[in-house]
Amino acid sequence: MTVQHIHARVEGRGLRPETVAERLNLPVADVSEALANYHRNPEEMREIETHRKAVADESETLEKPD
């Protein structure tokens, strides 16, 4: 489970932290800490997202075996 995954559910989908915690079987404190970490480290979060997108784009251009 990543910080971005939790952020996407709470702030992207508008779910309550308690709902996300329950669905992911996590303590609410962990969800709150993940959100705090996301907002404390915006540059790191952008770098991670840029890297993930680059990997995804690269995998789309690889030749698939016959």
PDB file of N, CA, C and O in Angstrom:
ATOM      1  N   MET A   1       0.848  -1.166   0.000  1.00  0.00           N
ATOM      2  CA  MET A   1       0.000   0.000   0.000  1.00  0.00           C
ATOM      3  C   MET A   1       0.895   1.230   0.000  1.00  0.00           C
ATOM      4  O   MET A   1       1.802   1.354   0.823  1.00  0.00           O
ATOM      5  N   THR A   2       0.632   2.127  -0.922  1.00  0.00           N
ATOM      6  CA  THR A   2       1.465   3.327  -1.014  1.00  0.00           C
ATOM      7  C   THR A   2       0.727   4.565  -0.498  1.00  0.00           C
ATOM      8  O   THR A   2      -0.498   4.595  -0.388  1.00  0.00           O
ATOM      9  N   VAL A   3       1.518   5.563  -0.193  1.00  0.00           N
ATOM     10  CA  VAL A   3       0.967   6.849   0.232  1.00  0.00           C
ATOM     11  C   VAL A   3       0.076   7.409  -0.873  1.00  0.00           C
ATOM     12  O   VAL A   3      -0.991   7.959  -0.601  1.00  0.00           O
ATOM     13  N   GLN A   4       0.524   7.265  -2.127  1.00  0.00           N
ATOM     14  CA  GLN A   4      -0.262   7.772  -3.249  1.00  0.00           C
ATOM     15  C   GLN A   4      -1.594   7.047  -3.365  1.00  0.00           C
ATOM     16  O   GLN A   4      -2.610   7.660  -3.694  1.00  0.00           O
ATOM     17  N   HIS A   5      -1.596   5.758  -3.099  1.00  0.00           N
ATOM     18  CA  HIS A   5      -2.827   4.955  -3.155  1.00  0.00           C
ATOM     19  C   HIS A   5      -3.843   5.486  -2.130  1.00  0.00           C
ATOM     20  O   HIS A   5      -5.020   5.667  -2.440  1.00  0.00           O
ATOM     21  N   ILE A   6      -3.373   5.722  -0.940  1.00  0.00           N
ATOM     22  CA  ILE A   6      -4.250   6.240   0.113  1.00  0.00           C
ATOM     23  C   ILE A   6      -4.722   7.648  -0.232  1.00  0.00           C
ATOM     24  O   ILE A   6      -5.903   7.965  -0.088  1.00  0.00           O
ATOM     25  N   HIS A   7      -3.806   8.484  -0.682  1.00  0.00           N
ATOM     26  CA  HIS A   7      -4.166   9.852  -1.065  1.00  0.00           C
ATOM     27  C   HIS A   7      -5.230   9.850  -2.163  1.00  0.00           C
ATOM     28  O   HIS A   7      -6.187  10.622  -2.104  1.00  0.00           O
ATOM     29  N   ALA A   8      -5.062   8.987  -3.158  1.00  0.00           N
ATOM     30  CA  ALA A   8      -6.020   8.927  -4.265  1.00  0.00           C
ATOM     31  C   ALA A   8      -7.416   8.564  -3.782  1.00  0.00           C
ATOM     32  O   ALA A   8      -8.403   9.063  -4.323  1.00  0.00           O
ATOM     33  N   ARG A   9      -7.514   7.718  -2.786  1.00  0.00           N
ATOM     34  CA  ARG A   9      -8.825   7.314  -2.300  1.00  0.00           C
ATOM     35  C   ARG A   9      -9.476   8.383  -1.419  1.00  0.00           C
ATOM     36  O   ARG A   9     -10.677   8.637  -1.514  1.00  0.00           O
ATOM     37  N   VAL A  10      -8.671   8.997  -0.573  1.00  0.00           N
ATOM     38  CA  VAL A  10      -9.239   9.998   0.335  1.00  0.00           C
ATOM     39  C   VAL A  10      -9.495  11.313  -0.395  1.00  0.00           C
ATOM     40  O   VAL A  10     -10.612  11.828  -0.381  1.00  0.00           O
ATOM     41  N   GLU A  11      -8.465  11.850  -1.029  1.00  0.00           N
ATOM     42  CA  GLU A  11      -8.605  13.169  -1.639  1.00  0.00           C
ATOM     43  C   GLU A  11      -9.046  13.099  -3.096  1.00  0.00           C
ATOM     44  O   GLU A  11      -9.682  14.026  -3.596  1.00  0.00           O
ATOM     45  N   GLY A  12      -8.717  12.020  -3.774  1.00  0.00           N
ATOM     46  CA  GLY A  12      -9.118  11.878  -5.169  1.00  0.00           C
ATOM     47  C   GLY A  12     -10.558  11.430  -5.329  1.00  0.00           C
ATOM     48  O   GLY A  12     -11.293  11.957  -6.163  1.00  0.00           O
ATOM     49  N   ARG A  13     -10.958  10.452  -4.525  1.00  0.00           N
ATOM     50  CA  ARG A  13     -12.323   9.918  -4.613  1.00  0.00           C
ATOM     51  C   ARG A  13     -13.269  10.514  -3.585  1.00  0.00           C
ATOM     52  O   ARG A  13     -14.483  10.321  -3.658  1.00  0.00           O
ATOM     53  N   GLY A  14     -12.707  11.240  -2.626  1.00  0.00           N
ATOM     54  CA  GLY A  14     -13.546  11.876  -1.615  1.00  0.00           C
ATOM     55  C   GLY A  14     -14.029  10.946  -0.516  1.00  0.00           C
ATOM     56  O   GLY A  14     -15.019  11.231   0.157  1.00  0.00           O
ATOM     57  N   LEU A  15     -13.320   9.820  -0.333  1.00  0.00           N
ATOM     58  CA  LEU A  15     -13.707   8.909   0.747  1.00  0.00           C
ATOM     59  C   LEU A  15     -13.184   9.432   2.078  1.00  0.00           C
ATOM     60  O   LEU A  15     -12.161  10.115   2.131  1.00  0.00           O
ATOM     61  N   ARG A  16     -13.885   9.109   3.131  1.00  0.00           N
ATOM     62  CA  ARG A  16     -13.440   9.494   4.470  1.00  0.00           C
ATOM     63  C   ARG A  16     -12.246   8.628   4.865  1.00  0.00           C
ATOM     64  O   ARG A  16     -12.197   7.455   4.493  1.00  0.00           O
ATOM     65  N   PRO A  17     -11.285   9.171   5.605  1.00  0.00           N
ATOM     66  CA  PRO A  17     -10.142   8.368   6.055  1.00  0.00           C
ATOM     67  C   PRO A  17     -10.577   7.096   6.797  1.00  0.00           C
ATOM     68  O   PRO A  17      -9.942   6.049   6.670  1.00  0.00           O
ATOM     69  N   GLU A  18     -11.650   7.196   7.561  1.00  0.00           N
ATOM     70  CA  GLU A  18     -12.140   6.019   8.297  1.00  0.00           C
ATOM     71  C   GLU A  18     -12.608   4.923   7.331  1.00  0.00           C
ATOM     72  O   GLU A  18     -12.407   3.734   7.582  1.00  0.00           O
ATOM     73  N   THR A  19     -13.228   5.336   6.239  1.00  0.00           N
ATOM     74  CA  THR A  19     -13.695   4.377   5.237  1.00  0.00           C
ATOM     75  C   THR A  19     -12.515   3.687   4.570  1.00  0.00           C
ATOM     76  O   THR A  19     -12.513   2.468   4.400  1.00  0.00           O
ATOM     77  N   VAL A  20     -11.513   4.472   4.195  1.00  0.00           N
ATOM     78  CA  VAL A  20     -10.328   3.913   3.555  1.00  0.00           C
ATOM     79  C   VAL A  20      -9.622   2.958   4.515  1.00  0.00           C
ATOM     80  O   VAL A  20      -9.210   1.867   4.123  1.00  0.00           O
ATOM     81  N   ALA A  21      -9.486   3.371   5.761  1.00  0.00           N
ATOM     82  CA  ALA A  21      -8.840   2.511   6.759  1.00  0.00           C
ATOM     83  C   ALA A  21      -9.580   1.190   6.897  1.00  0.00           C
ATOM     84  O   ALA A  21      -8.957   0.129   6.933  1.00  0.00           O
ATOM     85  N   GLU A  22     -10.883   1.246   6.972  1.00  0.00           N
ATOM     86  CA  GLU A  22     -11.680   0.032   7.119  1.00  0.00           C
ATOM     87  C   GLU A  22     -11.522  -0.877   5.899  1.00  0.00           C
ATOM     88  O   GLU A  22     -11.326  -2.083   6.042  1.00  0.00           O
ATOM     89  N   ARG A  23     -11.608  -0.298   4.704  1.00  0.00           N
ATOM     90  CA  ARG A  23     -11.507  -1.096   3.477  1.00  0.00           C
ATOM     91  C   ARG A  23     -10.130  -1.726   3.299  1.00  0.00           C
ATOM     92  O   ARG A  23     -10.005  -2.813   2.734  1.00  0.00           O
ATOM     93  N   LEU A  24      -9.104  -1.040   3.781  1.00  0.00           N
ATOM     94  CA  LEU A  24      -7.745  -1.542   3.619  1.00  0.00           C
ATOM     95  C   LEU A  24      -7.237  -2.271   4.859  1.00  0.00           C
ATOM     96  O   LEU A  24      -6.088  -2.708   4.913  1.00  0.00           O
ATOM     97  N   ASN A  25      -8.111  -2.393   5.848  1.00  0.00           N
ATOM     98  CA  ASN A  25      -7.747  -3.065   7.099  1.00  0.00           C
ATOM     99  C   ASN A  25      -6.516  -2.415   7.744  1.00  0.00           C
ATOM    100  O   ASN A  25      -5.559  -3.091   8.123  1.00  0.00           O
ATOM    101  N   LEU A  26      -6.574  -1.092   7.856  1.00  0.00           N
ATOM    102  CA  LEU A  26      -5.505  -0.304   8.454  1.00  0.00           C
ATOM    103  C   LEU A  26      -6.052   0.522   9.603  1.00  0.00           C
ATOM    104  O   LEU A  26      -7.234   0.865   9.615  1.00  0.00           O
ATOM    105  N   PRO A  27      -5.208   0.844  10.563  1.00  0.00           N
ATOM    106  CA  PRO A  27      -5.639   1.801  11.589  1.00  0.00           C
ATOM    107  C   PRO A  27      -5.849   3.178  10.947  1.00  0.00           C
ATOM    108  O   PRO A  27      -5.124   3.549  10.024  1.00  0.00           O
ATOM    109  N   VAL A  28      -6.817   3.919  11.424  1.00  0.00           N
ATOM    110  CA  VAL A  28      -7.075   5.266  10.905  1.00  0.00           C
ATOM    111  C   VAL A  28      -5.833   6.138  11.069  1.00  0.00           C
ATOM    112  O   VAL A  28      -5.565   6.995  10.227  1.00  0.00           O
ATOM    113  N   ALA A  29      -5.078   5.929  12.134  1.00  0.00           N
ATOM    114  CA  ALA A  29      -3.854   6.708  12.349  1.00  0.00           C
ATOM    115  C   ALA A  29      -2.865   6.509  11.205  1.00  0.00           C
ATOM    116  O   ALA A  29      -2.163   7.449  10.833  1.00  0.00           O
ATOM    117  N   ASP A  30      -2.795   5.301  10.641  1.00  0.00           N
ATOM    118  CA  ASP A  30      -1.895   5.044   9.516  1.00  0.00           C
ATOM    119  C   ASP A  30      -2.350   5.796   8.271  1.00  0.00           C
ATOM    120  O   ASP A  30      -1.523   6.320   7.525  1.00  0.00           O
ATOM    121  N   VAL A  31      -3.637   5.851   8.046  1.00  0.00           N
ATOM    122  CA  VAL A  31      -4.170   6.597   6.906  1.00  0.00           C
ATOM    123  C   VAL A  31      -3.860   8.086   7.091  1.00  0.00           C
ATOM    124  O   VAL A  31      -3.440   8.754   6.147  1.00  0.00           O
ATOM    125  N   SER A  32      -4.063   8.595   8.283  1.00  0.00           N
ATOM    126  CA  SER A  32      -3.770  10.006   8.560  1.00  0.00           C
ATOM    127  C   SER A  32      -2.291  10.308   8.384  1.00  0.00           C
ATOM    128  O   SER A  32      -1.930  11.354   7.844  1.00  0.00           O
ATOM    129  N   GLU A  33      -1.443   9.413   8.829  1.00  0.00           N
ATOM    130  CA  GLU A  33       0.006   9.602   8.682  1.00  0.00           C
ATOM    131  C   GLU A  33       0.411   9.563   7.212  1.00  0.00           C
ATOM    132  O   GLU A  33       1.269  10.337   6.787  1.00  0.00           O
ATOM    133  N   ALA A  34      -0.192   8.678   6.439  1.00  0.00           N
ATOM    134  CA  ALA A  34       0.106   8.617   5.005  1.00  0.00           C
ATOM    135  C   ALA A  34      -0.265   9.933   4.325  1.00  0.00           C
ATOM    136  O   ALA A  34       0.493  10.449   3.504  1.00  0.00           O
ATOM    137  N   LEU A  35      -1.425  10.468   4.669  1.00  0.00           N
ATOM    138  CA  LEU A  35      -1.847  11.748   4.085  1.00  0.00           C
ATOM    139  C   LEU A  35      -0.918  12.881   4.501  1.00  0.00           C
ATOM    140  O   LEU A  35      -0.575  13.739   3.689  1.00  0.00           O
ATOM    141  N   ALA A  36      -0.513  12.882   5.760  1.00  0.00           N
ATOM    142  CA  ALA A  36       0.415  13.910   6.233  1.00  0.00           C
ATOM    143  C   ALA A  36       1.747  13.796   5.495  1.00  0.00           C
ATOM    144  O   ALA A  36       2.329  14.806   5.099  1.00  0.00           O
ATOM    145  N   ASN A  37       2.222  12.578   5.312  1.00  0.00           N
ATOM    146  CA  ASN A  37       3.476  12.352   4.597  1.00  0.00           C
ATOM    147  C   ASN A  37       3.365  12.846   3.154  1.00  0.00           C
ATOM    148  O   ASN A  37       4.292  13.465   2.632  1.00  0.00           O
ATOM    149  N   TYR A  38       2.243  12.572   2.523  1.00  0.00           N
ATOM    150  CA  TYR A  38       2.009  13.030   1.153  1.00  0.00           C
ATOM    151  C   TYR A  38       2.148  14.551   1.070  1.00  0.00           C
ATOM    152  O   TYR A  38       2.813  15.064   0.170  1.00  0.00           O
ATOM    153  N   HIS A  39       1.535  15.260   1.988  1.00  0.00           N
ATOM    154  CA  HIS A  39       1.536  16.721   1.953  1.00  0.00           C
ATOM    155  C   HIS A  39       2.835  17.339   2.456  1.00  0.00           C
ATOM    156  O   HIS A  39       3.164  18.465   2.084  1.00  0.00           O
ATOM    157  N   ARG A  40       3.576  16.624   3.292  1.00  0.00           N
ATOM    158  CA  ARG A  40       4.864  17.124   3.776  1.00  0.00           C
ATOM    159  C   ARG A  40       5.955  17.010   2.714  1.00  0.00           C
ATOM    160  O   ARG A  40       6.966  17.708   2.783  1.00  0.00           O
ATOM    161  N   ASN A  41       5.750  16.132   1.735  1.00  0.00           N
ATOM    162  CA  ASN A  41       6.797  15.821   0.762  1.00  0.00           C
ATOM    163  C   ASN A  41       6.295  15.945  -0.684  1.00  0.00           C
ATOM    164  O   ASN A  41       6.338  14.969  -1.432  1.00  0.00           O
ATOM    165  N   PRO A  42       5.831  17.109  -1.076  1.00  0.00           N
ATOM    166  CA  PRO A  42       5.255  17.229  -2.416  1.00  0.00           C
ATOM    167  C   PRO A  42       6.252  16.949  -3.541  1.00  0.00           C
ATOM    168  O   PRO A  42       5.888  16.348  -4.552  1.00  0.00           O
ATOM    169  N   GLU A  43       7.493  17.374  -3.375  1.00  0.00           N
ATOM    170  CA  GLU A  43       8.498  17.140  -4.420  1.00  0.00           C
ATOM    171  C   GLU A  43       8.755  15.641  -4.583  1.00  0.00           C
ATOM    172  O   GLU A  43       8.825  15.142  -5.706  1.00  0.00           O
ATOM    173  N   GLU A  44       8.891  14.940  -3.489  1.00  0.00           N
ATOM    174  CA  GLU A  44       9.103  13.489  -3.540  1.00  0.00           C
ATOM    175  C   GLU A  44       7.908  12.791  -4.196  1.00  0.00           C
ATOM    176  O   GLU A  44       8.090  11.863  -4.983  1.00  0.00           O
ATOM    177  N   MET A  45       6.704  13.229  -3.878  1.00  0.00           N
ATOM    178  CA  MET A  45       5.509  12.615  -4.461  1.00  0.00           C
ATOM    179  C   MET A  45       5.468  12.848  -5.970  1.00  0.00           C
ATOM    180  O   MET A  45       5.082  11.953  -6.723  1.00  0.00           O
ATOM    181  N   ARG A  46       5.867  14.049  -6.423  1.00  0.00           N
ATOM    182  CA  ARG A  46       5.921  14.332  -7.859  1.00  0.00           C
ATOM    183  C   ARG A  46       6.971  13.456  -8.549  1.00  0.00           C
ATOM    184  O   ARG A  46       6.740  12.940  -9.642  1.00  0.00           O
ATOM    185  N   GLU A  47       8.124  13.297  -7.900  1.00  0.00           N
ATOM    186  CA  GLU A  47       9.183  12.459  -8.470  1.00  0.00           C
ATOM    187  C   GLU A  47       8.723  11.006  -8.607  1.00  0.00           C
ATOM    188  O   GLU A  47       8.974  10.364  -9.627  1.00  0.00           O
ATOM    189  N   ILE A  48       8.062  10.503  -7.599  1.00  0.00           N
ATOM    190  CA  ILE A  48       7.566   9.123  -7.640  1.00  0.00           C
ATOM    191  C   ILE A  48       6.558   8.969  -8.770  1.00  0.00           C
ATOM    192  O   ILE A  48       6.618   7.997  -9.524  1.00  0.00           O
ATOM    193  N   GLU A  49       5.644   9.903  -8.894  1.00  0.00           N
ATOM    194  CA  GLU A  49       4.632   9.820  -9.952  1.00  0.00           C
ATOM    195  C   GLU A  49       5.265   9.924 -11.339  1.00  0.00           C
ATOM    196  O   GLU A  49       4.860   9.213 -12.259  1.00  0.00           O
ATOM    197  N   THR A  50       6.246  10.797 -11.492  1.00  0.00           N
ATOM    198  CA  THR A  50       6.951  10.925 -12.764  1.00  0.00           C
ATOM    199  C   THR A  50       7.658   9.627 -13.121  1.00  0.00           C
ATOM    200  O   THR A  50       7.619   9.185 -14.269  1.00  0.00           O
ATOM    201  N   HIS A  51       8.303   9.022 -12.135  1.00  0.00           N
ATOM    202  CA  HIS A  51       8.998   7.743 -12.361  1.00  0.00           C
ATOM    203  C   HIS A  51       8.009   6.645 -12.743  1.00  0.00           C
ATOM    204  O   HIS A  51       8.260   5.888 -13.681  1.00  0.00           O
ATOM    205  N   ARG A  52       6.908   6.552 -12.040  1.00  0.00           N
ATOM    206  CA  ARG A  52       5.898   5.527 -12.353  1.00  0.00           C
ATOM    207  C   ARG A  52       5.348   5.703 -13.763  1.00  0.00           C
ATOM    208  O   ARG A  52       5.152   4.725 -14.485  1.00  0.00           O
ATOM    209  N   LYS A  53       5.099   6.951 -14.151  1.00  0.00           N
ATOM    210  CA  LYS A  53       4.585   7.202 -15.493  1.00  0.00           C
ATOM    211  C   LYS A  53       5.617   6.812 -16.539  1.00  0.00           C
ATOM    212  O   LYS A  53       5.266   6.227 -17.563  1.00  0.00           O
ATOM    213  N   ALA A  54       6.886   7.127 -16.296  1.00  0.00           N
ATOM    214  CA  ALA A  54       7.947   6.777 -17.247  1.00  0.00           C
ATOM    215  C   ALA A  54       8.047   5.262 -17.403  1.00  0.00           C
ATOM    216  O   ALA A  54       8.198   4.764 -18.519  1.00  0.00           O
ATOM    217  N   VAL A  55       7.964   4.529 -16.301  1.00  0.00           N
ATOM    218  CA  VAL A  55       8.024   3.068 -16.360  1.00  0.00           C
ATOM    219  C   VAL A  55       6.822   2.521 -17.128  1.00  0.00           C
ATOM    220  O   VAL A  55       6.971   1.618 -17.951  1.00  0.00           O
ATOM    221  N   ALA A  56       5.650   3.056 -16.867  1.00  0.00           N
ATOM    222  CA  ALA A  56       4.438   2.603 -17.565  1.00  0.00           C
ATOM    223  C   ALA A  56       4.532   2.897 -19.059  1.00  0.00           C
ATOM    224  O   ALA A  56       4.176   2.057 -19.886  1.00  0.00           O
ATOM    225  N   ASP A  57       5.011   4.092 -19.402  1.00  0.00           N
ATOM    226  CA  ASP A  57       5.162   4.455 -20.811  1.00  0.00           C
ATOM    227  C   ASP A  57       6.169   3.547 -21.501  1.00  0.00           C
ATOM    228  O   ASP A  57       5.960   3.121 -22.637  1.00  0.00           O
ATOM    229  N   GLU A  58       7.260   3.255 -20.806  1.00  0.00           N
ATOM    230  CA  GLU A  58       8.287   2.389 -21.372  1.00  0.00           C
ATOM    231  C   GLU A  58       7.760   0.975 -21.592  1.00  0.00           C
ATOM    232  O   GLU A  58       8.059   0.349 -22.609  1.00  0.00           O
ATOM    233  N   SER A  59       6.994   0.485 -20.663  1.00  0.00           N
ATOM    234  CA  SER A  59       6.475  -0.876 -20.801  1.00  0.00           C
ATOM    235  C   SER A  59       5.503  -0.987 -21.976  1.00  0.00           C
ATOM    236  O   SER A  59       5.364  -2.061 -22.562  1.00  0.00           O
ATOM    237  N   GLU A  60       4.841   0.093 -22.318  1.00  0.00           N
ATOM    238  CA  GLU A  60       3.928   0.091 -23.465  1.00  0.00           C
ATOM    239  C   GLU A  60       4.678   0.046 -24.789  1.00  0.00           C
ATOM    240  O   GLU A  60       4.128  -0.399 -25.796  1.00  0.00           O
ATOM    241  N   THR A  61       5.931   0.504 -24.798  1.00  0.00           N
ATOM    242  CA  THR A  61       6.678   0.535 -26.041  1.00  0.00           C
ATOM    243  C   THR A  61       7.519  -0.720 -26.254  1.00  0.00           C
ATOM    244  O   THR A  61       8.075  -0.909 -27.336  1.00  0.00           O
ATOM    245  N   LEU A  62       7.621  -1.567 -25.261  1.00  0.00           N
ATOM    246  CA  LEU A  62       8.389  -2.800 -25.412  1.00  0.00           C
ATOM    247  C   LEU A  62       7.669  -3.750 -26.355  1.00  0.00           C
ATOM    248  O   LEU A  62       6.440  -3.817 -26.382  1.00  0.00           O
ATOM    249  N   GLU A  63       8.463  -4.482 -27.127  1.00  0.00           N
ATOM    250  CA  GLU A  63       7.868  -5.470 -28.020  1.00  0.00           C
ATOM    251  C   GLU A  63       7.356  -6.647 -27.218  1.00  0.00           C
ATOM    252  O   GLU A  63       8.008  -7.113 -26.284  1.00  0.00           O
ATOM    253  N   LYS A  64       6.209  -7.109 -27.583  1.00  0.00           N
ATOM    254  CA  LYS A  64       5.623  -8.251 -26.915  1.00  0.00           C
ATOM    255  C   LYS A  64       6.030  -9.518 -27.675  1.00  0.00           C
ATOM    256  O   LYS A  64       6.075  -9.512 -28.905  1.00  0.00           O
ATOM    257  N   PRO A  65       6.327 -10.601 -26.950  1.00  0.00           N
ATOM    258  CA  PRO A  65       6.702 -11.837 -27.632  1.00  0.00           C
ATOM    259  C   PRO A  65       5.534 -12.394 -28.430  1.00  0.00           C
ATOM    260  O   PRO A  65       4.375 -12.213 -28.060  1.00  0.00           O
ATOM    261  N   ASP A  66       5.848 -13.076 -29.530  1.00  0.00           N
ATOM    262  CA  ASP A  66       4.809 -13.679 -30.371  1.00  0.00           C
ATOM    263  C   ASP A  66       4.219 -14.914 -29.739  1.00  0.00           C
ATOM    264  O   ASP A  66       3.331 -15.540 -30.319  1.00  0.00           O
TER     265      ASP A  66
END
